[in-house]
Amino acid sequence: MSKATPATRALTAAGIAFSVHAYDYDPDAESIGLQAAAALGENPARVLKTLMALVDGKPVCVIVPSDQEISMKKLAAAAGGKSAQMMKPPEAERVTGYKVGGISPFGQRKPVRTVIEQSALGHDQVYLNGGQRGLQVRLRPADVRDALKAVVVDVVA
């Protein structure tokens, strides 16, 4: 497994301190985020999942704790739209350049609006996908917010 991905290169280029953590990815897991948290021995609230959605037809990257679900109504409001829906996996892969299960908010093909669940900022360190299945990066949530110019809001159901 390569630890150099578009995500880790983007973090390095931005001067953000992070550490890389590999784990055994289970493609059959019911929840990839919860499986990652268990494999890393971490609290699921600290292991964030990166989801791709559409708000009024425009791509939005949504970062939430792996044990939470998105409220589409709250997401639409946070992104200034009327309606939101999850992006279909093939479209998410095309937009981000990553495979589902390995989508990182960093180093995507082109920047999209990013929303991060406000509770994620309550931790000293969080984990996010490092741009490859079975690879997580650990960093400060404030660095995630700042690097992605993310909107911080309550978006969980």
C-alpha positions, 0 to 999 in steps of 0.5 A: 500500500502506497502512503503517497496519495493525492490526499497526503501530497495535498496535506504536505503541500499545505504544510499541515501536520498529519500522521498516516495509519493503515488498517485492514480494509473490509469491502464487505463491512456494513459501515466503512467508517465504523469498520475503520474506527474498530480496526484503528481502536478509536472512538467512532466519533473521532473517525470521520467519514467523507461523503459526497452529496448533491445540493441542488445538483451541485457536488458537496463534500460532507465530513461527519463522524463515522457513527452519525448520519447526515440530515439532508434537510440540514445539509441543503440549508447549510449549503444554501440550497433547497434539496440534497441527496447522496451522490451515486458511487460512480459519480462520486468516484468521477468527481473526486478521483478516488474509489468509494471507500477511499474518498478523501476530502483532500486532493480531489480532482477539483475543489468542491464546497465542503461542510464539516459537522460541528461536533468534529471540532470538539476533538484534539485529533481526528482521522480522515480517509487518506485517499486510499482504502485502508489508509487514514490520516490523523490531524487536527480538525481545525486544520481540516476546516481551514485547509478546506475552507469548510462550513462548520455546521450541525448536519447530522440527523 
